[in-house]
Amino acid sequence: MITFLSDIGVLLSDTGMWKNLIEFGILLFLAALGEVIAEKSGVLNLGVEGMMAVGAMTGYWAGIQTGSPWAAIIIAAVAVALFATLHGVVSVVLGADQVVSGLALTILGLGLAAFLGTDLVSQAPGAKFDDLSLGALSELPGVGPTLFSMDAMGWVALFFGALTWFVINRTRAGLNLRAVGESAATADAAGTPVVGTRLIAVAIGGAFAGLAGAYLTLKITPSWNESIVGGLGWIAVALVIFGAWRPGRVLIGALLFGGLIAVGPRFQTRRCNGDEITNCITTEINPILVSMLPYLLTILVLVVLSIRSRNRPSVAPAAIGQAYRREER
Amino acid sequence: MFGLRLTKRETPLPGGQILAFAMGLLVALLIGAVLLVVADHSPLAIYTKMADAAFGSPQAWSTTLNQAVPLGLAGLAVAVAGSMGLWNIGAEGQIIAGAIAGTWVARIGPDLAGPVLIPLMIIAAVFGGAVLALGPALARAHLGVNEIITTLMLNEVAIRMVRYLVNGPWKDPTSIGFPVAPELPEQSALPTLFERANIGVLIAAAVLLVFGYFAARSKWGFELRVAGSSEKAAEYVGISLKRKVLTVLVLSGAIAGMVGGLRLGSSDRIVEGIAEGWGFAGIIVAAIALMRPSGVAAVAIAFGALRVGGVAIKGQGVPASIAEILQALVLLGALGAAVFTTYRLDRTSASSNASEGAVA
């Protein structure tokens, strides 16, 4: 027990762990934020895993072509917004089942990214997001080398988070978005364009997944192979539920799940080799087992939520998963 | 806006879903052709090669049928739940759970004779799949927890479970480098039916036939469809929804688990990628087949052919992922085309056009 406590101490003082936590937190936050926007409009998109793969591949390719991480990540966001529109057209315009259409998007995205990215596997990255120094702030003990040294995409993600919260809760557009996601027929009767709103929400959701995917290959790895997304997209889907469709809570969840990803590989005693004894973890926990936790936690949250929501309305958008056609009112 | 609008047909187009599938296939092959041209290949030559590898000889047919087995059973697993309006997105994980359970049996009884070992492995696999589906089934039946997300999450848990086993407790001590599980005993291989096809084809066909029969003819199948179309109607005629949800989801998991068991019968050992995307492909198969067992078999053979074709063109420098791309495109095309079996595309009249313009 005492050694475990000292291990926690070692872990908490490990700058690398905090940096990983923040980076995976940024990635998950961006992807989950996009899914929040789509789901708020009433469209479940299970294509996140595939959209992130397309974003990761496109971003890596564009980085090599342009040499600029910013140009690359924007190209990836636009490409994935277009790719997500496929789900929009099939499930919103044509009214096909959202579950099936979204999963098809994942399978298609994983396949396309593998197909088009075949030659990228062996190529070195052309662009990369660098850590951003904030002068004196980055010198602060603790938060200096971690939070205040994160790359610019971290600040962009926080800005987008605040913007999303503001638009959803404080603007006319957000009101329309929520109306369409709660009751499409009512929104339609009030003159809100249901199909248009949902299409835009799905495309914006795709753009965010594209940012997340490109961030993976332009910062975290930075390299490309076809299995690189490895379930991160499903964690993003889970985070939306975990965070009860609220950007603030999703951010907390993203940092928590990002933390699990960062901590996982660190409970291995082989990390002791060559290290100072004071900076050494002695408890062995299998990282593969730790990596199951985000998914298990999400199931737990779902169960707790549904027990609690027996006596009150559900927090999920009411129209989620339902196609809307006017004559079926 | 486009001067066109969808109006509901009075009666759905007869044979519409077959038409939709054909349209989806056409759309997929056309987009696939574009991709192949972009990648500097001749689509015609590649497609001919794929068709030849899948249907060109008895041996080709045998490999196609081998691939159709997991696709058909995974499709059936999804369809059983789907006919009641439930989504089992966890077939992928349940296949893995089945394979883990089957391997476990082979590890404790490596000296059992084939005719004993193989059925035991398959039974264990069926239980493995059912166990993984039990949690989501209980949560859905008793707490109303959405089964889509729970089954989906358990996929990732199952993938990590087999990764853990192969890298840790089940690692072959004699393996050098990449960690792998030890080989399964020789007699655990499924006996050959013809050419490369093994008796898994017969088992899958039997399971599909039995379920096809029960779904169409039995009280059980009838109740399933009633419960799927209206919860209120089901409760009114005295069908216990809770029990139905529970049994159907567990059964769905059990069928998916069987896929894991059968895959072991045609593999050397359990590997991390034992499920190979069969579970997700099963969702596509079931969706195109409109959750009907007869349709599942036909779509499974078509997709089996796509997979065989995809592997065959690897040698030509075409990534095998083209098969996944084509499958997803077939589904998206079919989903899109299916709309026109229940809806008709009409020109909007000039007056309604004008009024729409006024609102915008």
Interface residues (C-beta under 8 A of the other chain):
Chain A: L44 L46 L86 V89 V90 L94 G95 A96 D97 V99 V100 S101 L103 A104 L105 T106 I107 L108 L110 G111 L112 A114 F115 T118 G191 E226 G231 W234 V237 A238 I241 N286 I288 L289 S291 M292 Y295 L296 T298 I299 L302 V303 S306 I307 R325 E327
Chain B: L6 T7 K8 L35 A39 W87 I89 G135 A139 L143 G144 V145 N146 I148 I149 T150 L152 M153 L154 N155 E156 V157 I159 R160 M161 R163 Y164 N167 G168 G277 F280 A281 I283 I284 A287 P319 S321 I322 A323 E324 I325 Q327 A328 L329 L331 L332 L335 G336 A338 V339 V359
